[in-house]
Amino acid sequence: MQLPRLVIAAPSSGAGKTTVATGLMAALTARGLKVSPHKVGPDYIDPGYHGLATGRPGRNLDAFMCGPERIEPLLRHGAAGADLAVVEGVMGMFDGASGRGELASTAHVAKLLRAPVVLVVDGSSQSRSVAALVHGFASWDPEVRLAGVILNRVASDRHEELLREALAEGAGVPVLGAVRRTAAVATPSRHLGLVPAVERSAEALRAVRDMGELIAASVDLDAVLALARSAPPLTAAPWDPAAEVSPTAGPRPRIALAAGPAFSFSYAENAELLTAAGAELLPFDPLHDAALPDGASGLVIGGGFPEVYAAELSENAPLRTAIRELAARGGPIAAECAGLLYLARELDGREMCGLIDAEAAMTERLTLGYREAVALHDSPLAQAGSRVRGHEFHRTATTPAGSATPAWGWRTPTGTPHTEGFTTPALHASYLHLHWAGAPQLAERFAAAVSGR
């Protein structure tokens, strides 16, 4: 299957690859092309901007959580009907899962996709040295096809001239464009990175539009398209959620799905797997809806920023009561990270749902990293002993009031056993973010649990 595609990488975080990748998606979409947006790694926020740029769901390609063998199938699934795919990398090009070599790095995913790579280089504070930098990235791994450079944060025409001369002389990699320093397309950040697009609405749309106009004026889009079209045919079959799970044998489960600004972190494939397992998904916004959707007998609450909206969530007492009533009836509930905080007794001193006897609060400490976890007890989401790969990313901590039945166990990098999360026979709540394409049995088990209610 011929799918034009390319990967946008950078030497390190902070080089501007999100602006370039999102702007490129927007500029190509403005040309009338159907662009499939993708992101390497576990990020939720960048795909939100990608979705605004293209009108298609931003999707993740995570070789750690989903397995290297699923990367090409997931790309084909997400890019169905598209004219080309643009994949934004993560961190520096060769940075992947800590202590595991290239696994889950941008370079690893580019090789799995046999996709040409465009390197976004921050040109500020350098001139001829840029050639040595690009030469090093181009020669480090011969299996990675570094096929172009986009210079970012270029100060002037003379600065651009010096950078281009150096690359022509010493790197052997063509320059596809040069982007001037500008604050016009800056996006606000806070404690976990960029502010999600869903929280900025019209402002985010304007920012994406500005990114697209900036890249269209600064980058040779015809050269970029030619590069994408040089990628060889894909050979793997598209990932199919219906082939991963079996529909439930009982009544069709109706599952309430938390959404909106406070709970905007989710992988599209998770919902697709639940649907393939026979579920009807009923989105609702805990900031505004006073009740769960009619007929919901189960609940999924994903990640997000409840700490930013703690006051509004606390003030919506009717919905918190409805969630407690669902739990009292034995309705299965699955929550991760933000969902865990919402189900706690308190978040930063504000009353939450109280299904978990714990207090949650913001801290100065960032918890970040991939995890290989084993389920310690049966829950509606996981069977005891089942193994998953997930990712933690938060600045909060929960303090149980008494003994808790943990959801997961794993070993820290030093080998110390660690337990995390909360379970009951009808509830699973954890900080661990999971991409269910890497563990489709989770969707099948949860849909069956809801159907049984």
C-alpha angles and dihedrals in degrees: 000000000000111000117164107224145158139183124230110214138168137200090245144348114288097039092115102256093141091056092046095043094046092043091049091051090050094046094050091045089052087057088062097259123137103235122194109211122212138172129204113231136008100313118137101178103058092052088057090061090043089055091053090050096051109022090236130100113274107236134197129230106201115170093187099053098032102029128248091263091065098051098087093040091050091050091051091047093051094042096052107142094007127129093218143348127234116197120196113209130223130244113323116350096256098036113111141143107345113262094003102096115232096346112138094358123135089251091052093051092045089055093047089053095040086227129156114247128225113201118215107210124193101227096188116119095012142074121166092016089072089076093059091048094051093042090055093051092045094052102036096086116017090199091066112081105216098190106165148009131221112198114217133196093019111177104207147341090273091050090051091049092053093048093048093047092052093049093047090051102043117012109048092214119119121240110234096185149334122231119203124227108267138159092201094095099038115136121209120250137199139175098317100032132271120015106256116258092236089065095052101046109169092017091054091049090053091048092052091047090051091049090053093049092047093051093043089055095044107037133061098241093184090057090048091052092048089052093050091049090054091070113112122246119283116239107188121094117250117267109259120198090200089061092052101055140029121232115253116265094220133063116321106273117233110208126190110222118202112226141153131083096318095051107031099132113102139123115239090223092061091062091042091055092050089051091049088051088060101263127142108218118216112193119206137169115236090201093063113011114091094199141029115262114280114274097011111152097171137037136213119190116183133187132299140108110307089153088067091051100034094124094052093044091050093048091055092081096158092061093046088053091050091052091050089050091051089052091047089056089053095252108166115249128191119188134171130193103317089029090054091054092049092052093050122100093248139007115199089338095309121118115255132175097298098216089127118051095226141102119232126200142168115260137185092243121095115213108201138159151078118288136199104209139181123208108245098194139019114269136161088266105041139021117232110268096025115133128220140171117227146154135243123208120159147112097214133091132203124215115199116219092218140350114330132198103234124223101211142019129199141151122256120232088268091054097254114146113244132187126198143175136024133270140182127170089274103027138066118181126167145149089236115109111212131196101212094204084076092050108024091168087078092066093045093049094047094047089050091049091053092045089054090060 
